[in-house]
Amino acid sequence: MKSFIIYSSLALLMLAGSCKSQKETPASEPVAVKPKQQPATAPVSTTISATGAHEEVTTPDASKQIENMYRFIVSFISISEGTDRTARPELDGILASWEKKMGKPITYESVAWGREGENDFCFKLNELSAEEQQSFVNEVRTAFKNRSLIQITENEPCMHKR
């Protein structure tokens, strides 16, 4: 009787094990792998048509991405102590100097984003030539060199803009 119980228990375990293995995917079957999505950073994609010609196709979000790109961004950040209080008057002085030199103001968007006065100043600089843009960027970079609470980026979207 004991051996009957042992053999029937073993049979049930083997049966349960075989049912489980039938549900698993055999190693010989191909497994579908989801392709990695590319970040939407490139506004224009190149395709090859049926004739073999390369065609540039603008994606629907391309104009929005181009619209949100800025030549130069000055970010006033905080590390639990507020922003650099002398930085804003200094930036305003540089902007006033350039307005006087160019005869027109340099336009920018100011985006407040933090609780301690954090702010991004996003410049497209469309009113300046390429040489003038570089000169302006260099002047601001020099003014804020070695300032830990000022971050400067170029040719990026204005991150905190809503």
C-alpha positions in Angstrom: 0.0 0.0 0.0 2.9 2.4 0.9 4.5 1.7 -2.5 1.2 2.4 -4.3 1.0 5.9 -2.6 4.6 6.6 -3.4 4.3 5.5 -7.0 1.1 7.5 -7.5 2.6 10.6 -6.0 5.6 10.3 -8.3 3.3 9.8 -11.3 1.4 13.0 -10.3 4.6 15.0 -10.0 5.8 13.8 -13.4 2.4 14.6 -14.9 2.5 18.1 -13.4 6.0 18.6 -14.6 5.2 17.5 -18.1 2.2 19.9 -18.3 4.4 22.8 -17.3 7.0 22.0 -19.9 4.4 21.9 -22.6 3.5 25.6 -21.9 7.1 26.8 -22.2 8.3 27.9 -25.6 10.7 25.5 -27.2 14.2 26.9 -27.8 13.9 26.1 -31.6 11.0 28.6 -32.0 11.9 32.2 -32.9 11.2 34.8 -30.2 9.8 38.1 -31.3 12.0 41.0 -30.1 10.5 44.5 -29.8 12.8 46.9 -31.7 14.4 49.7 -29.6 12.6 53.0 -30.3 14.9 55.8 -31.5 14.6 59.1 -29.7 12.7 61.8 -31.7 15.7 64.1 -32.1 16.1 64.0 -35.9 13.4 66.2 -37.5 14.1 64.9 -41.0 14.4 61.2 -42.0 15.8 59.9 -45.2 14.1 57.1 -47.0 14.9 55.2 -50.2 12.0 55.1 -52.6 11.2 52.1 -54.9 13.3 53.7 -57.6 16.3 53.9 -55.3 16.2 57.7 -55.0 16.8 59.2 -51.5 14.0 61.3 -50.2 13.9 63.5 -47.2 10.7 63.3 -45.3 9.8 65.7 -42.6 8.1 64.0 -39.6 5.0 65.6 -38.1 6.9 66.6 -35.0 9.8 68.1 -36.9 8.5 71.6 -37.1 7.7 71.6 -33.4 11.2 70.3 -32.6 12.8 73.0 -34.8 10.5 75.6 -33.2 11.7 74.6 -29.7 15.4 74.6 -30.6 17.4 77.5 -29.2 20.8 78.8 -30.2 21.8 79.6 -26.6 20.4 79.0 -23.1 21.5 80.5 -19.9 20.1 78.7 -16.8 20.2 80.1 -13.4 20.1 77.1 -11.1 20.0 76.6 -7.3 21.5 74.0 -5.0 19.3 74.6 -1.9 20.5 78.2 -1.5 18.8 80.1 -4.2 20.3 81.4 -7.5 23.3 83.6 -8.0 21.9 87.1 -7.2 24.5 89.0 -9.2 23.9 87.0 -12.4 20.7 88.6 -13.5 21.9 92.2 -13.4 25.1 91.1 -15.2 23.1 89.4 -18.0 20.9 92.5 -18.2 24.0 94.6 -18.6 25.3 92.4 -21.5 21.9 92.6 -23.2 21.8 96.4 -22.8 25.3 96.7 -24.3 24.4 94.5 -27.3 21.2 96.5 -27.8 23.2 99.7 -27.9 25.8 98.2 -30.2 23.2 96.6 -32.6 20.5 99.2 -32.4 17.9 96.6 -31.6 17.2 94.4 -28.6 18.2 90.7 -28.4 15.0 88.8 -27.8 14.8 85.9 -25.4 12.2 83.9 -23.5 12.4 83.8 -19.8 11.1 80.5 -18.2 10.8 80.3 -14.5 10.8 76.7 -13.3 11.8 76.3 -9.7 11.0 77.3 -6.1 14.2 79.2 -5.5 14.3 81.5 -8.4 15.5 79.0 -11.0 15.1 80.5 -14.5 16.1 79.7 -18.1 16.9 82.5 -20.5 16.4 81.0 -24.0 17.9 82.8 -27.0 17.1 82.0 -30.6 19.4 84.9 -31.7 17.8 85.1 -35.1 18.4 88.9 -35.2 22.2 88.2 -35.2 24.5 86.9 -37.9 26.4 83.7 -37.3 29.5 85.7 -36.3 27.6 88.0 -34.0 25.9 85.0 -32.4 29.2 83.4 -31.6 30.5 86.7 -30.3 27.5 87.1 -28.0 27.8 83.5 -26.8 31.5 84.0 -26.1 30.8 87.2 -24.1 28.2 85.6 -21.9 30.3 82.5 -21.4 33.2 84.6 -20.3 31.0 86.7 -18.0 29.7 83.5 -16.2 32.9 81.5 -16.3 33.5 79.4 -13.1 30.0 80.2 -11.8 28.6 77.0 -10.3 25.0 78.2 -10.3 25.0 79.2 -14.0 24.6 76.5 -16.7 25.1 77.4 -20.4 23.9 75.2 -23.3 23.9 75.7 -27.0 21.6 74.4 -29.8 19.2 72.6 -27.5 15.5 72.8 -26.7 14.5 75.1 -23.8 13.9 72.2 -21.3 11.6 73.8 -18.8 9.4 75.6 -21.4 5.8 74.4 -21.2 
